[in-house]
Amino acid sequence: MSDGELATPFRQRAGGALKDTFLQEALTIATTKFIGLRREAFAGFPEGEALRDQARAIKEATLQELDRHLETLIASVERLGGHVHYAATSAEARSIVVDIARRTGARMAVKSKSMATEEIHLNEALEAAGITPVETDLGEYIIQLAHERPSHIIAPAIHKTKGQVAELFSRELKRPAEPDPEALTRIARGELREKFLQADLGITGANFAVADTGTIVLVTNEGNGRMVTSLPRVHVAVMGVEKVVPSLTDLMVFLAILAKSATGQKLSVYTSLVQGPRRAGELEGPEEFHLVLLDGGRIAQIGGPLREALSCLRCGACLNVCPVYRQIGGHAYGYTYPGPIGILLTAMMEGTAAVKDLAHASSLCGACADACPVRIDIPRMLIDLRREVDERKIAPWTERVAFKLLARVLHHPRLYRLAARAGRLLQRPFADDGRISRLPLFFSEWTRTRDLPPVASRTFQERWASDKDLRA
Amino acid sequence: MTQRRASLMVTCLGDLFFPEVGVSIVRLLRKLGVTVDVPANQTCCGLPLFNSGYHAEAAAVVRRTVSLFKDSEHVVVPSGSCAWMVKHEYPGLLADGALARESEHLAARTHEFSQFLVRVLGVTEFTSAVPGRVTYHDSCHLLRGLHESQSPRTLLDKLKGAELVPLTDADECCGFGGSFAVRLPEVSSQILAKKVANVEATGADCLVACDAGCLMQMGGGLTRKRSRVRALHLAELLDGDR
């Protein structure tokens, strides 16, 4: 089969990614680096394993009583003088933020890196309302200049080489740029400085929100987050409802493992704890603070098959170790959240039908579950999604028939033996020197790049039945 | 040594494509004083159906497999993934009482081949059937499912006539993944290409794994490249001194 025929749109996108030599170079370098750093970070941290269990237990317990913890969070934020909004859908979340921007007369918004605002497609909504969003995280800034979307949960521009970034800066900023990360960062920093001072609105996500104290926690490395939350008049934080943690003591458990899992750092460079708007006598901070709590399919999964995915910390460790992500990068997945966890989150947000092909974008090797700081059993949920795709007849009928046929053969030894004989007969024209290098039809999917061993002239069970020596 | 009995669960790939692996296991175990039987009418453990989400169909296959092995003292499986399926997924697939209990009993008595040698029989010294340098690939289900990385390495390390050399990224998937290999053949093949490059860089004569699926994938990649490295199941290597 040539590219295109029979191939799903996902398979075509993946195929395109495999041929993109820049992407391949960028992915190999970055994911290999992340894997090594994460391994080192945990190797020197023997208490890490127990903390991972503890973190998961806190997430589970919090989900158990999510409504109570959210009520506490809302009360805490309001006590501090902040406003809390609830958005059932992405559309609601967008209009809440746009309304705040309009009401406060905002013309420019500076943003700290946030997957929740990517999920709700906030930038497009702001632009449509005449408000200029400016991404201030270096990676996000790069992809905003390139008019792209993030391809990794924590490293949005992971798909670009430094040479590509230099070219992009030269073209878009109309100034010469060398492919040197430090020089490129200096350029971005210079460009962004004045935006921080001009912006009326600061928009962030939240890595955690502490219910007891109303604290929004931002874990970053560039310091831009602090400027976004302190310089503009208004700060809006958008977070998924599952990001609430009961107390600061619980928060400490997560902070001990998050950066290690994400970038392999012991701690991130900045851990910012933000509490409401500026209080009387304080010198900095916004005049208004808004927290937008986003459901977006999450609450339905508290009692649903994807519940475990609500423990995700968005660290990206599962992407870095995934053999599929490492080959195709994030864009090929086609949705906001890529990689193994991204498939589950996409199912949560867009429904099962959206992931009918993505559910199979995994060899089920288990590296993701191993790397996950809160031990989410991603392969198990991918299998469950596959089951749902089958049971709800979303899978193509040809596939369902093929598997039901296979099930029949495996259930009846006589059919199984017949199939072995048929295989031996049919393979005759193709078997050569103990291997099969070329098969027609569907089977070419295997043989285009790999040989296949022929069905043995006598199967093991045939030998066992007839060879007395073997049985003796 | 006390007389032990073991049943061989040869698995579909083992039966159809790699019968010599089963033969090696029978010979080896017998040499070690184990009485080997092979319950008739075996087909497959059901993993391909399970992984693709066809769980009702998998459960039907599981039921008959559980009955086939109900009288076995030990069950030895040449593939880590099939052993994992029996040990981890069988009980969950059978909701009904008696058979579910039977499957838990089976799970406890089922062993991947290298684990049976090292952890049950406690034997680790063999002579290589294929002298030279060998390298070892960790199959995903054996490594991350059954948490086993040591038994095969212990056997290879002590193997007379063989020198075990480390494989870069030995714990990374080979790209097989059952139907994954044909659903996303381009991605599967690129993962394989990296594995093959790492294997060739070791300078080994022989690549060893404990899973028929991985051997099909990696062996197919190696022969396609006309590589001098042969992919072999651990049992074929240990079966020296014939």
Interface residues (C-beta under 8 A of the other chain):
Chain A: R11 A14 G15 L18 P323 V324 Q327 I328 A359 H360 A361 S362 S363 L364 C365 G366 A367 A369 D370 I383 D384 L385 R386 R387 E388 V389 D390 E391 A395 F403 K404 L406 A407 V409 L410 H411 P413 Y416 A420 G423 R435 S437 F442 E445 W446 R448 T449 R450 D451 L452 P453 P454 V455 A456 R458 T459 F460 Q461 R463 W464 A465 L470
Chain B: V10 C12 G14 D15 L16 F17 F18 P19 V21 G22 V23 V26 V38 A40 N41 Q42 T43 C44 G46 P48 L49 F50 N51 S52 G53 Y54 H55 E57 A58 A60 V61 R64 C140 H141 R144 G145 D171 E172 C173 G175 F176 G177 G178 S179 F180 A181 V182 R183 L184 P185 E186 V187 S188 S189 Q190 I191 L192 M216 Q217 G219 G220 G221 T223 R224
